[in-house]
């Protein structure tokens, strides 16, 4: 299965989840998951940056986790935004993809700062 097939807008034959009369298909699910991953990356990176000096590897490990989560969220969001048909409000998940890219980049920058601080204090 190609990346384009994974990130494509849902067809009528696709399985979707109905929540209170609102259908969530793969067009919105993929960027939502990417945005949640990117938000988790921001949270872990902020905690790594704010962590006091403790055990030698804990701040660095948390910063690396935040960096990976941020980059994965930004990458998946960017791929979905590039392959999204239509604009904002069309139901293709473009807003979630843009949010995932923004949060992922913020998480990557904060994690980079935490990594630099962990190297400086080690």
Backbone as a ProteinNet text record, in pm:
[ID]
protein_1_A
[PRIMARY]
XXXXXXXXXXXXXXXXXXXXXXXXXXXXXXXXXXXXXXXXXXXXXXXXXXXXXXXXXXXXXXXXXXXXXXXXXXXXXXXXXXXXXXXXXXXXXXXXXXXXXXXXXXXXXXXXXXXXXXXXXX
[TERTIARY]
84.7	0	89.7	64	149.7	109.1	195.6	168.3	48.1	37.5	-75.1	-206.8	-211.7	-334.2	-367.5	-264.9	-290	-341.9	-294.3	-329.7	-440.3	-495.4	-598.1	-728.5	-812.6	-943.4	-1028.5	-1115.8	-1192.8	-1299.4	-1324.4	-1432.9	-1556.1	-1665.9	-1787.9	-1772.5	-1684	-1664.9	-1572	-1500.7	-1409	-1486.3	-1423.6	-1482.9	-1466	-1567	-1558.1	-1628.9	-1605.8	-1662.8	-1765.7	-1886	-1992.4	-2001.2	-1986.1	-1994.2	-2100.8	-2213.8	-2321.9	-2367.7	-2374.1	-2417.3	-2307	-2187.1	-2073.1	-1978.5	-1944.1	-1861	-1715.7	-1629.4	-1485.7	-1421.6	-1374.3	-1309	-1158.9	-1089.8	-943.9	-893.4	-976.4	-934.9	-909.6	-979.1	-958.1	-881	-884.7	-820.7	-668.8	-612.3	-465.9	-406.7	-457.4	-397.3	-427.5	-538.8	-567.7	-467.3	-437.6	-337.2	-200.1	-168.8	-40.6	-32.9	-143.5	-144.3	-130.5	-192.5	-179.1	-35.1	27.2	168.2	257	231.1	311.2	289.9	165.7	137.5	206.3	208.8	281.6	431.4	481.9	622.4	653.3	561.8	579.7	580.5	486.8	477.9	603.4	649.6	769.8	891.8	900.8	1015.6	1016.2	899.2	891.6	930.8	883.3	922.3	1072.3	1129.4	1273.8	1351.9	1300.3	1368.7	1358.3	1245.5	1223.8	1278.7	1321.9	1369.3	1499.1	1505.8	1631.6	1738.4	1860.2	1970	1946.8	1937.2	1917	2011.3	1953.3	2035.2	2086.4	2204.9	2268.7	2191.2	2121.4	2062.8	1914.8	1848.1	1703.1	1659.4	1726.4	1689.6	1716.5	1828	1862.6	1764.7	1727.6	1633.2	1496.8	1450.7	1321	1325.2	1436.2	1448.9	1449.1	1512.9	1513	1373.7	1298.1	1160.1	1075.7	1090	1017	1054.5	1181.4	1227.5	1167.8	1170.7	1116.7	966.6	892.8	748.2	714.4	788.1	763.5	790.7	901	934.2	838.6	795.1	698	565.2	519.3	394.5	401.4	512.4	528.4	538.8	607.9	622.5	490.9	416.9	287.7	189.4	189.1	102.4	138.4	267.3	310.5	273.9	289.6	249.1	99.2	22.1	-122.9	-164.7	-100.3	-133.4	-98.2	12.3	52.2	-42.5	-99.8	-188.5	-336.1	-367.9	-506.6	-573.9	-688.6	-765.4	-862.1	-863.5	-953.5	-885.7	-961	-905.7	-959.1	-948.2	-997.9	-1150.1	-1203.4	-1347.7	-1409.4	-1328.5	-1383.1	-1391.9	-1342	-1349.1	-1232.8	-1128.8	-1013.2	-903.9	-923.3	-826.3	-710.4	-725.9	-615.9	-582.9	-683.2	-658.5	-580.2	-613.5	-538.9	-396.9	-378.5	-244.2	-157.9	-215.8	-141.9	-107.9	-202.5	-176.3	-66.9	-67.3	35.3	173.3	181.7	311	360	270.4	310.5	353.5	273	308	434.6	450.1	569	696.2	690.1	808.6	839.5	735.4	756.5	820	767.9	824.3	968.4	1000.9	1138.1	1233.8	1189.9	1275.9	1299.2	1192.4	1206.3	1291.4	1272.6	1355.1	1501.3	1526	1663	1726.9	1648.5	1700.1	1731	1643.4	1667.5	1790.6	1810.3	1930.7	2056.8	2051.3	2168.1	2197.3	2093.8	2114.6	2169.9	2123.6	2173	2320	2363.7	2505.5	2590.8	2536.5	2610.5	2628.7	2527.2	2535.3	2597.9	2618.6	2674.3	2821.4
-116.8	0	123.7	215.4	332.8	440.9	538.4	650.4	729.3	744.2	818.6	750.9	618.8	547.2	561.5	565.2	581.2	719.8	822	959	1015.2	935.3	983.3	1007.7	1093	1121.2	994.1	974.4	850.6	841.7	719.4	693.2	653.1	634.4	589.5	447.2	369.4	230.6	216.8	324.7	318.3	300.1	230.5	218.4	350.1	390.6	513.6	494	584.6	576.9	686.9	650.4	748.9	780.3	907.2	950.9	1058.6	1024.1	1121.7	1179.9	1100.8	1150	1215.3	1220.8	1282.7	1172.9	1167.2	1059.2	1104	1025	1051.9	945.8	985	891.6	907.5	839.9	846.6	983.7	1061.8	1196	1286.4	1260.9	1341.2	1266	1135.3	1056.2	1064.9	1054.8	1057	1189.1	1305.6	1428.3	1451.3	1398.7	1411.6	1331.9	1211.1	1129.8	1196.6	1252.7	1322.6	1443.5	1517.3	1633.4	1591.2	1479.1	1429.8	1385.4	1318.5	1280.6	1403.6	1503.9	1626.1	1698.1	1699.4	1762.2	1686.5	1554.2	1475.2	1506.3	1527.4	1565.2	1698.9	1794.4	1924.5	1907.4	1828.6	1809.9	1743	1639.3	1569	1659.7	1737.4	1827	1937	1990.5	2094.7	2036.1	1915.1	1850.9	1822.9	1785.3	1760.9	1890.5	1998.9	2127.5	2179.5	2153.3	2204.4	2112	1991.8	1893.5	1940.8	1935.9	1974.7	1867.7	1904.9	1808.6	1693	1575.7	1455.2	1349	1236.1	1130.6	1175.9	1132.3	1187.2	1169.9	1058.6	1034.6	1065.7	1106.1	1120.2	1239.2	1351.9	1469.3	1446.1	1384.6	1357.5	1258	1154.4	1054.5	1117.1	1198.4	1264.1	1361.6	1431.2	1524	1449.4	1334.7	1255	1202.9	1161.1	1116.2	1231.6	1348.8	1466.1	1503.4	1492.5	1523.9	1426.6	1298.3	1198.2	1216	1235.5	1254.3	1380.2	1487.4	1610.7	1595.5	1531	1513.4	1418.3	1313	1220.5	1291.4	1367.5	1442	1543.9	1615.7	1714.5	1647.2	1535.3	1465.5	1409.2	1343.1	1287.2	1399.6	1505.6	1619.1	1686.5	1699.4	1759.6	1674.4	1542.9	1453.8	1461.1	1465	1471.9	1606.5	1713	1845.1	1853.1	1791.6	1795	1714.1	1607.8	1521.6	1551.9	1652.1	1683.1	1753.9	1702.6	1764.9	1865.1	1985.4	2087.6	2171.3	2263	2354.6	2328.9	2430.1	2419	2409.4	2325	2310.5	2212.2	2141.9	2045.6	1905.4	1884.3	1753.7	1662.2	1715.7	1633.4	1636	1706.8	1707.7	1803.3	1902.9	1995.6	2078.4	2117.4	2196.4	2114.7	1987.7	1901.3	1879.2	1870.5	1852.4	1975.6	2092.7	2217	2228.9	2192.6	2195.4	2095.6	1978.6	1878.4	1928.7	1995.8	2049.4	2156.8	2246.9	2355	2299.4	2210.8	2153.2	2067.8	1995	1912.8	1994.5	2105.8	2192.5	2257.7	2297.6	2355.1	2250.2	2127.2	2020.6	1990.7	1991.9	1964.6	2074	2198.6	2309.5	2303.8	2282.2	2275.4	2154.6	2042.8	1924.6	1950.5	2023.7	2060.6	2147.4	2239.1	2321.2	2235.1	2139.1	2050	1963.1	1917.2	1839.4	1923.8	2046.8	2134.3	2160.5	2177	2199.1	2073.8	1956.7	1833	1809.6	1850.6	1838.1	1937.4	2057.7	2162.6	2131.8	2070.1	2044.9	1909.9	1825.5	1691.7	1696.3
0	0	0	-90.3	-103.6	-4.2	11.7	101.4	51.4	-79.2	-135.4	-102.6	-105.8	-71.7	75.3	160.8	303.2	337.7	266.2	299.6	211.9	121.6	29.6	103.8	46.1	102.8	98.6	197.1	203.6	93.9	47	-46.3	33.1	-36.8	29.5	80.9	18.8	59	179.5	217	330.6	459.8	552.9	684.3	758.3	827.3	903.8	1036.4	1128	1260.7	1273.5	1311.6	1331.5	1479.8	1514.1	1651.7	1659.2	1711.7	1726.8	1594.4	1491.8	1361.6	1280.7	1334.3	1267.5	1224.5	1098.8	1046.3	1042.3	1104.7	1103.2	1014.8	898	806.5	812.4	721.9	722.1	680.4	614.3	574.8	692.7	802.1	922.8	1029.5	1027.1	1132.2	1125.2	1007	991.8	1041.8	1000	1053.1	1200.5	1249.1	1391.9	1474.2	1431.5	1501.1	1491.4	1375.9	1360.4	1453.3	1466.3	1555.6	1701.2	1739.2	1876.9	1904.1	1807.6	1822.9	1837.3	1754.9	1761.6	1894.4	1943.4	2072.7	2185.6	2177.5	2276.7	2270.3	2149	2134.1	2199	2184.2	2249.1	2400.7	2453.8	2598.6	2654.3	2588	2635.1	2624.3	2517.9	2500.5	2605.8	2637.2	2741.3	2876.7	2905.4	3031.6	3035.7	2923.5	2919.5	2939.1	2884.3	2899	3041.6	3106.9	3241.8	3349.5	3312.4	3409.2	3472.8	3605.1	3671.2	3650.3	3681.4	3666.3	3761.1	3706	3787	3738.2	3704.7	3646.3	3510.3	3470.9	3350.4	3220.9	3199.9	3069.8	3057.1	3166	3160.3	3076.1	3089.2	3010.9	2862.4	2831.9	2692.2	2629.8	2702	2649.1	2624.7	2717.9	2700	2583	2567.1	2454.5	2321.4	2317.1	2193.8	2161.1	2262.6	2240.5	2187.8	2247.9	2200.6	2058.3	2025.3	1890.1	1788.3	1819.4	1726.4	1709.2	1818.6	1808.6	1728.6	1751.9	1677.7	1529.5	1494.7	1354	1283	1351.8	1291.6	1269.4	1368.4	1353.3	1241.1	1232.7	1125.6	989.5	982.2	854.3	803.4	889.6	848.1	814.6	894.4	864.6	733.8	707	580.9	460.4	472.7	363.6	338.2	446	428.5	369.2	412.5	357.4	209.4	170.3	29.8	-57.6	-3.3	-81.2	-60.6	17.5	48	-68.7	-107.3	-215.2	-153.9	-204.3	-151.8	-46.2	8.6	106.7	245.4	329.5	465.6	463.7	549	559.4	462.5	384.3	288.7	347.2	467.5	530.2	499.1	438.8	404.2	509.8	617.2	725.3	706.6	621.8	597	721.3	797.1	918	1020.6	1037.4	1128.5	1081.6	949.8	895.5	920.3	902.3	927.2	1075.4	1161.7	1306.2	1342.8	1280.1	1307.7	1267.6	1153	1108	1205.8	1244.1	1335.4	1470.5	1528.6	1658.8	1650.2	1540.7	1524.7	1517.4	1445.8	1437.7	1572.1	1645	1778.8	1870	1865.3	1947.4	1912.6	1784.1	1741.9	1788.8	1781.3	1825.5	1976.2	2052.7	2198.2	2237.8	2169.1	2197.9	2163.1	2055.8	2022	2129.1	2183.6	2294.5	2416.4	2445.3	2559.1	2535.6	2411.9	2380.8	2396.8	2350.9	2366.7	2512.4	2591.9	2734.3	2803.1	2758	2820.3	2788.1	2670.5	2635.1	2712.7	2733.6	2800.4	2949.2	3012.6	3155.9	3188.3	3086.6	3115.3	3142.6
[MASK]
++++++++++++++++++++++++++++++++++++++++++++++++++++++++++++++++++++++++++++++++++++++++++++++++++++++++++++++++++++++++++

